[in-house]
Amino acid sequence: MRKFVRKLRFEPLNWARLIPWKGVATVGLPLLVATGIALWIAQTYMKPSLPERVVLAGGPEGSAYAAFGDAYGKILARERVKVTVLKTAGARENYRLLRDGKAKTPADVAFVRGGIGDTDEAPNLVSLGVVGYEALWVFCRGSKTLDDLPSLQGKSIAIGGKGAGTRRLVRTLLAANGIDEREFKALEIGGIEAAEALLEGRVHCAFLFEPPEAGILKALIYSPDAQLVDFSRRADAYTKHIPSLRKVVLPEGSNDLAANRPNRPVTLLAAQTQLLARADLHPAIQMLLMQAATEVHEGIGLFHNEAEFPAAHVTEFPLSDSAHRYYTSGRPFLQRYLPFWAANLADRMLVFLIPALAIVFPLVRVLPPLYAWNVRRRIYRWYGELMFIENEMRRTLTHGETRDFGERLDWIEQEVNELDTPLSFANQVYLLRQHIDFVQHKLGQVTGSAPAGDLPRPAPVDAA
């Protein structure tokens, strides 16, 4: 017995044989194809990847727009987003660079003063919110206090330089007062050049968009030959007729508290500074820009309170979907707890997984039962043959029919022995072979080649 045991050898188990490769291929390949299709749809029609760089149109060197642009660039650089800040002539050029996608260096986002354009001219632009007020400073020559625009017929007026965006608003303001362009001489100069022209008497009035701390404003306020126009009497009327304007008040002594300049509160008209972007700018970049806007503009200012900006004010351009979510719900949930790059990666993974699961999950539910049914079909199809032969044996068979049925059963047995089925269906294959033996034995009794007696009782088909 020990010798027999020692001589006994077992072949190593062929694990590859146990793995139902056909089943894996039948179920896995459709799942892989469906997943690939879902990912392709998500990549093509949903959120694209982040752009390599963002182009922001700022303003002239030393201007508030340029300073804002540099601040935005530093904030986005912390989140590994490269920002190229363009030095431009001002709001009007910024608007052109945004609107014209064929420009040499088109902008993705820019600071644009309200009243310069509208959605009819540029349907491809959206607003990310208002980030502040830009006061319109109107200085005219003389010593008399002005509570509105003086008569300008035949006068020379500095209406702003090219690209600054001042000219369009000035023309709108004058037209609202019934002053035709042909009634005055417009000089396209602004900033320091316009202030010098006013002080030298070369222009009667100068329209300026400058930050309150600008040196040229202090020089004009201190000059006895220049008077700042106070719009208090009809400011509300102006804002009704020109929706892009807002009424702001310059407090007494705000420019110089010691010298009390100005020596009285002055009501000014102000335009809203908008952060405009192209509608196809990546939503994650839009959200990051609005977070930068909050960091840069939320402080208190001369014409606004703390945390007043950025704001979802109504402008000529519609608020983007990302901006609407930001002003309604704040920062996205993932960005509250993860760095920007990680939150964006997780967000994109969710975008891929949702459509993938929508396609793959039903397939996971359907394909395995479908595969199991296909395997069972290959087994159960032989029961039809067996039932036919067994039913025929109930009548008297000829010698030729008996021979044919025997050959048929042998062929069925050979085919079943060659069935390649997964290991989990082996019990059903063995049951089928037992049933084939049962019919063969019964046929042998009919022909007398099998001993008479009780037939072997096969297990039921559903024993599995």
C-alpha positions in Angstrom: 0.0 0.0 0.0 2.9 2.4 0.9 4.6 1.6 -2.4 1.3 2.3 -4.2 1.0 5.7 -2.4 4.6 6.6 -3.2 4.1 5.8 -6.8 1.0 7.9 -7.0 1.6 11.1 -8.7 -0.8 14.0 -9.2 -0.6 16.4 -12.2 -0.3 20.1 -11.2 -3.7 21.8 -11.3 -4.1 23.8 -14.5 -5.5 27.1 -13.1 -5.8 28.6 -16.6 -8.2 25.8 -17.4 -10.4 26.8 -14.4 -10.8 30.4 -15.5 -13.7 30.9 -17.9 -11.8 32.9 -20.5 -14.7 32.9 -22.9 -17.0 34.2 -20.2 -14.5 36.9 -19.2 -14.2 38.0 -22.8 -18.0 37.8 -23.4 -18.7 40.0 -20.3 -15.5 42.0 -20.0 -15.1 43.2 -23.6 -18.5 44.9 -23.9 -17.9 46.5 -20.5 -14.6 47.8 -21.7 -16.0 49.1 -24.9 -19.0 50.7 -23.1 -16.6 52.3 -20.6 -14.4 53.7 -23.4 -17.4 55.1 -25.1 -18.7 56.7 -21.9 -15.3 58.3 -21.2 -15.0 59.6 -24.8 -18.4 61.2 -24.5 -17.4 62.8 -21.2 -14.1 64.0 -22.6 -15.7 65.4 -25.7 -18.9 66.9 -24.6 -18.4 67.7 -20.9 -15.7 69.6 -19.0 -12.5 69.9 -21.1 -9.1 69.8 -19.6 -7.6 73.0 -18.0 -6.0 75.4 -20.5 -2.2 75.7 -20.5 -2.5 79.4 -19.8 -5.0 82.2 -19.3 -4.7 85.6 -21.0 -6.0 88.5 -18.9 -6.3 91.9 -20.5 -5.2 94.5 -17.9 -4.6 98.1 -18.6 -2.0 100.8 -19.1 1.2 100.7 -17.1 0.6 102.1 -13.6 -3.2 101.9 -13.9 -5.6 100.2 -11.5 -6.5 97.6 -14.2 -2.8 96.7 -14.5 -2.4 96.4 -10.8 -5.5 94.2 -10.6 -4.2 92.0 -13.4 -0.9 91.5 -11.7 -2.6 90.6 -8.4 -4.8 88.1 -10.2 -1.8 86.6 -11.8 0.0 86.0 -8.5 -3.1 84.4 -6.9 -3.7 82.0 -9.8 0.0 81.2 -9.9 -0.4 79.8 -6.4 -2.8 77.3 -7.8 -0.4 76.3 -10.7 -2.3 78.3 -13.3 -0.2 80.5 -15.5 -1.7 83.9 -16.3 -0.4 86.2 -19.0 -1.4 89.8 -18.2 -1.6 92.1 -21.3 -0.8 95.7 -21.0 -3.5 97.5 -23.0 -4.8 101.1 -23.6 -7.8 100.5 -21.3 -11.3 99.1 -21.1 -12.2 99.7 -24.8 -9.2 97.7 -26.0 -9.9 95.0 -23.4 -13.4 94.6 -24.8 -12.1 94.4 -28.3 -9.5 91.7 -27.4 -12.3 89.7 -25.7 -14.8 90.1 -28.5 -12.5 89.5 -31.4 -11.3 85.9 -31.3 -9.1 86.6 -34.4 -7.0 89.2 -32.6 -3.2 88.6 -32.6 -3.4 87.9 -28.8 -7.1 87.3 -27.9 -7.9 87.6 -24.3 -9.8 85.0 -22.2 -10.8 87.4 -19.4 -10.6 91.2 -19.0 -11.6 94.2 -16.9 -14.2 96.1 -18.9 -16.1 99.2 -17.8 -19.9 99.2 -18.0 -21.5 100.9 -20.9 -18.8 99.9 -23.4 -20.5 97.0 -25.1 -23.5 94.6 -24.8 -24.5 91.1 -25.5 -25.8 92.0 -29.0 -22.3 93.1 -30.1 -20.6 90.2 -28.3 -22.9 87.2 -27.6 -19.8 85.1 -26.8 -19.0 87.0 -23.6 -20.3 86.4 -20.0 -19.9 88.4 -16.8 -18.1 87.0 -13.8 -19.5 89.9 -11.7 -18.8 93.5 -10.9 -15.6 94.1 -9.0 -15.9 97.9 -8.2 -17.0 101.4 -9.2 -15.0 103.7 -11.4 -15.9 107.3 -10.7 -16.2 109.7 -13.7 -14.4 112.9 -12.7 -15.6 115.9 -14.7 -13.5 119.0 -14.2 -14.3 122.3 -15.9 -12.3 125.6 -16.0 -13.6 128.4 -13.8 -14.1 129.3 -10.2 -17.9 128.9 -10.1 -19.2 125.8 -8.3 -21.0 123.4 -10.8 -23.9 121.3 -9.8 -24.3 119.8 -13.3 -22.7 119.8 -16.7 -22.3 123.4 -17.9 -23.1 124.6 -21.4 -20.6 123.0 -23.8 -21.6 124.4 -27.1 -18.5 125.5 -29.0 -16.2 124.3 -26.2 -13.2 121.9 -26.4 -13.6 118.8 -24.4 -11.1 116.0 -23.5 -13.1 112.9 -23.8 -10.4 110.2 -23.2 -7.7 108.6 -25.2 -8.1 105.9 -27.8 -8.8 102.4 -26.3 -9.6 103.8 -22.9 -13.4 103.4 -23.2 -14.2 106.9 -21.9 -15.3 108.3 -25.2 -18.4 106.2 -25.7 -19.7 106.9 -22.2 -19.0 110.6 -22.5 -20.9 110.8 -25.8 -23.8 108.9 -24.2 -23.8 111.3 -21.3 -23.8 114.4 -23.4 -26.4 113.0 -25.8 -28.7 112.4 -22.8 -28.4 116.2 -22.2 -29.3 116.9 -25.8 -25.7 118.0 -26.7 -24.8 117.0 -30.2 -21.3 116.0 -31.1 -21.2 118.7 -33.7 -21.7 121.4 -31.1 -18.4 120.8 -29.3 -14.8 120.0 -30.2 -13.8 116.6 -28.9 -10.1 115.9 -28.2 -9.1 112.3 -27.8 -6.8 112.8 -24.8 -7.0 111.5 -21.3 -5.1 111.1 -18.0 -2.2 113.4 -17.4 -2.4 114.9 -20.9 -6.0 115.9 -20.4 -5.3 117.3 -16.9 -2.5 119.4 -18.3 -4.6 120.6 -21.2 -7.3 121.7 -18.7 -4.9 123.6 -16.4 -3.3 125.3 -19.4 -6.7 126.4 -20.8 -6.5 124.3 -23.9 -9.8 122.5 -23.1 -12.8 123.7 -21.2 -13.7 120.4 -19.6 -12.0 117.0 -19.0 -13.7 113.7 -18.4 -11.4 111.3 -16.5 -11.6 107.8 -15.2 -8.9 107.6 -12.5 -8.6 106.0 -9.1 -9.3 108.4 -6.2 -5.7 108.4 -5.0 -4.3 109.4 -8.5 -2.0 112.4 -8.3 -3.6 114.3 -11.2 -7.0 114.3 -9.3 -5.3 115.9 -6.3 -3.7 118.5 -8.5 -7.0 119.4 -10.1 -8.9 119.5 -6.8 -6.3 121.9 -5.4 -6.3 124.1 -8.5 -8.4 127.3 -8.2 -8.8 127.2 -12.0 -10.6 123.8 -12.1 -13.9 122.9 -10.6 -15.2 119.3 -10.0 -18.8 118.9 -11.3 -21.2 117.8 -8.6 -24.1 115.7 -10.0 -26.1 115.6 -6.8 -29.1 117.5 -8.3 -29.8 115.1 -11.1 -27.7 112.0 -10.3 -30.8 109.8 -9.9 -32.1 110.9 -13.3 -28.7 110.1 -15.0 -28.7 106.6 -13.5 -32.3 106.0 -14.7 -31.5 107.1 -18.3 -28.0 105.4 -18.4 -28.3 102.0 -16.5 -24.6 101.4 -16.7 -24.0 104.4 -14.3 -24.3 104.4 -10.5 -24.4 107.3 -8.0 -21.5 107.5 -5.6 -20.5 110.2 -3.1 -17.0 111.6 -2.5 -16.9 112.4 1.2 -15.8 115.8 2.4 -12.0 115.8 3.1 -11.5 112.3 1.5 -8.6 113.4 -0.7 -6.9 115.4 2.0 -8.3 115.3 5.5 -5.9 117.9 7.0 -6.7 120.5 4.2 -10.3 119.3 4.0 -10.3 118.7 0.2 -12.8 118.6 -1.1 -14.5 121.0 1.2 -17.9 119.5 0.7 -19.4 116.1 -0.2 -19.5 115.7 -4.0 -21.9 113.4 -5.8 -20.3 111.7 -8.8 -21.4 109.3 -11.5 -19.6 106.0 -11.6 -19.4 103.1 -14.1 -19.3 99.5 -12.9 -16.1 97.6 -13.5 -17.0 94.2 -14.8 -14.9 91.1 -15.0 -15.8 89.7 -18.4 -14.8 86.4 -19.8 -15.3 84.3 -23.0 -18.2 82.0 -22.5 -16.1 78.9 -23.4 -13.5 79.7 -20.7 -13.1 76.6 -18.5 -15.6 76.6 -15.6 -12.8 75.8 -13.1 -10.8 78.8 -14.2 -13.9 81.0 -14.0 -14.4 79.8 -10.4 -10.7 80.5 -9.6 -10.9 84.0 -11.1 -13.9 84.8 -8.9 -12.1 83.6 -5.8 -9.2 85.9 -6.8 -11.7 88.7 -7.3 -12.9 88.2 -3.8 -9.4 88.3 -2.4 -8.5 91.4 -4.4 -11.7 93.5 -4.2 -13.5 92.6 -1.0 -11.7 95.3 1.1 -13.3 98.6 1.9 -13.0 101.4 -0.7 -13.8 105.1 -1.0 -17.0 104.3 -2.8 -18.0 101.0 -1.4 -18.2 99.1 1.9 -16.2 96.0 2.9 -17.2 92.7 1.2 -19.5 94.6 -1.2 -17.5 93.3 -4.2 -17.3 91.2 -6.2 -21.1 91.2 -6.7 -23.6 89.7 -9.1 -25.0 93.1 -10.3 -27.1 93.3 -13.4 -25.0 94.4 -16.4 -25.1 94.4 -20.1 -23.8 90.8 -20.2 -25.4 87.7 -18.6 -23.8 86.2 -15.5 -22.1 82.9 -16.3 -23.4 79.6 -14.8 -20.2 79.3 -12.7 -20.5 82.8 -11.4 -24.2 82.3 -10.5 -23.2 79.2 -8.5 -20.3 81.0 -6.8 -22.5 84.0 -5.7 -25.3 81.6 -4.6 -23.3 78.8 -2.9 -19.7 80.1 -2.6 -16.7 78.0 -3.4 -17.3 74.5 -4.7 -17.4 71.8 -2.1 -14.2 70.0 -3.1 -12.2 73.2 -3.3 -13.1 73.9 0.4 -11.1 71.0 1.5 -8.6 70.2 -1.3 -6.0 72.2 -3.2 -7.3 73.5 -6.5 -5.5 71.0 -8.7 -6.7 68.0 -6.6 -10.3 69.3 -6.5 -10.2 69.8 -10.3 -8.8 66.3 -10.8 -11.5 64.8 -8.5 -14.2 66.9 -10.3 -13.1 65.6 -13.7 -13.0 62.0 -12.4 -16.6 62.4 -11.3 -17.5 63.7 -14.7 -15.9 60.6 -16.3 -17.4 58.2 -13.7 -21.0 59.3 -13.8 -21.7 58.6 -17.5 -19.5 55.5 -17.3 -21.6 54.1 -14.4 -24.8 55.1 -16.2 -23.7 52.8 -19.1 -21.7 50.2 -17.3 -24.0 49.5 -14.3 -26.9 48.3 -16.4 -24.5 46.1 -18.4 -23.1 44.6 -15.2 -26.7 43.7 -14.3 -27.6 42.3 -17.7 -24.4 40.7 -19.1 -23.7 38.0 -16.5 -27.3 36.6 -16.6 -27.1 36.8 -20.4 -23.8 34.9 -20.4 -25.2 32.3 -18.0 -28.2 31.8 -20.2 -26.0 31.3 -23.3 -24.0 28.6 -21.5 -27.1 26.9 -20.3 -28.6 27.1 -23.8 -25.6 25.1 -25.1 -26.3 22.4 -22.5 -30.1 22.3 -22.6 -30.3 22.2 -26.4 -29.4 18.4 -26.2 -32.4 17.7 -24.0 -34.6 18.2 -27.0 -32.7 15.5 -28.9 -32.9 13.1 -25.9 -36.7 13.7 -25.5 -37.3 13.1 -29.2 -35.4 9.8 -29.1 -37.1 8.7 -25.9 -40.6 9.5 -27.3 -39.8 7.5 -30.4 -38.8 4.4 -28.3 -42.5 4.2 -27.2 -43.4 2.6 -30.5 -42.0 -0.4 -32.2 -38.7 0.6 -33.9 -37.2 -1.0 -37.0 -33.7 -2.3 -36.9 -32.5 0.6 -39.0 -34.2 3.1 -36.7 -32.7 1.5 -33.6 -29.2 1.7 -35.2 -29.7 5.3 -36.2 -30.9 6.3 -32.7 -27.9 4.5 -31.2 -25.5 6.3 -33.5 -27.3 9.6 -32.8 -26.9 9.1 -29.0 -23.2 8.2 -29.5 -22.7 11.4 -31.5 -24.6 13.5 -28.8 -22.4 12.0 -26.1 -19.2 12.9 -28.1 -20.4 16.4 -28.6 -21.3 16.9 -24.9 -17.9 15.5 -23.9 -16.3 18.2 -26.0 -18.3 21.0 -24.5 -16.1 23.8 -23.2 -18.0 25.3 -20.3 -17.0 27.2 -17.2 -16.3 25.2 -14.0 -19.4 26.7 -12.4 -21.5 24.8 -14.9 -19.7 21.5 -14.7 -22.5 20.0 -12.5 -25.0 20.6 -15.2 -22.8 19.0 -17.9 -22.4 15.9 -15.7 -26.2 15.7 -15.2 -26.6 15.9 -19.0 -24.1 13.0 -19.5 -26.0 11.0 -16.8 -29.2 11.6 -18.7 -27.6 10.5 -22.0 -26.5 7.3 -20.3 -30.1 6.8 -19.1 -31.5 7.1 -22.6 -28.7 4.9 -24.0 -29.5 2.2 -21.4 -33.2 2.4 -22.2 -32.5 2.0 -25.9 -30.3 -1.0 -25.1 -33.2 -2.6 -23.3 -35.4 -2.1 -26.3 -32.9 -3.8 -28.6 -32.0 -6.5 -25.9 -28.4 -5.4 -25.8 -28.8 -4.1 -22.2 -29.8 -6.3 -19.2 -33.4 -6.0 -18.1 -34.3 -4.4 -14.8 -34.7 -1.1 -13.2 -33.2 1.8 -15.2 -30.8 4.1 -13.4 -32.6 7.0 -11.9 -30.9 10.2 -13.2 -30.9 13.3 -11.0 -33.4 16.0 -12.0 -32.2 18.6 -14.4 -32.7 21.4 -11.9 -30.5 19.7 -9.3 -27.9 22.5 -9.8 
